C-alpha cells in the first residue's frame, strides 16, 4: 500500500499509469510519479520521499546536456543549410 496522501482530501493514493508521451518523459526524467486518490478521484504528480535526491539531480543534468546537444546540432544544421545555395540555381558571384 502506498504511503502517499492525497493533497486534496488526505486519503491514501495509489500509483496511476502514464497516459501520454509527455507524462512518460516527465516520469523518466524526474523523481515525480503520477498518483490517484481512491476517495476523491484526484490525479496528479507527487514526489516519492524515498527516492534519492542524487538520482533526480543526475537525471536533470543528463536531460539538460541532451537538450543542449540537440539544440547545437540543429543550429549547426540550419547554418549549413542556409549557407548552401539551392540546387539548380545558377548562383554566380558578380564582380564589380
N, C-alpha and C positions, 0 to 999 in steps of 0.2 A: 504494500500500500504506500502511496506517495505521501511524503510529509509536507508537501507544498499546500499552502492555504489560499483560497480564493481572495483576491483583493476587494471584491465587492461584498460578499456575504460571510466570508471567514470559514466556509466549509472546506472539506478536503477536495483536492483536484486530482485528476489523472492525466497522464500524457495523451496528447492528441496527435494524430497523423498530420504530416505536412500535406497541403493541397496544391501548391504551385511551385514553380521553379524558384521564385524569389524566396519563398519560405524555406525551401531546402538549402538555398545558398546561405541565408542568414543562420540557419541551424548549423551548417557545416563550418562557418567562419567565426561563430561566436559561442559563448557558453550558455546562450539563451535557448530554451526549449519551449514548445507550444504545449499548454495545459488547457484542460476544460474542466469546469465545475459541474459536479453531478447535481447540485441543488438548484443553482440559478441559471445554468447554461452558459456562463461567461466563458469565452475562449480568448486566450492571449499568450503573450510571451512572459515567461518568468525565468529568472536566473537560478540555476541549481546552486545552492550554497555549498554543496560538497565538491563542486568542480574546482580544480586548482586555478588560481589566477594566472599562473605562468602559462598554462595551456591557452588561455584567452589572449594573452599578450603575444605569444608566438604566432597564433593564427592571425591576429591583427597585423603584425609585421609582415607575414608572408602575403596576406591579401593586398597590402599596400605596395609591396615590391612587385607583385604580379600586375597590379593595375598600372604602376609606373612603367614596367616593361612593355605592356600592350600599348600604352599611350605613346611611348617613344617610338616603337615600331610603326605605329600608324602615322605619326608625324613624319618619320623618315620616308615612308612610302608616298605620302602626299607630296612631299618636297620633290622626290624623284619624279613623280607623275607630272607635276606642274612644270618642271624644267625640261621635260622631253617633248619635242614637237609632235603634233598629231600625225599619225601615219597617213600617207597620201597627200599631205600638204606640201606645197613647193615653197617651203620657207627658205629664203636665202637672205643672208646678211647683206645689207646695202652699205656700200662705202660712199662717203661724201665726196 
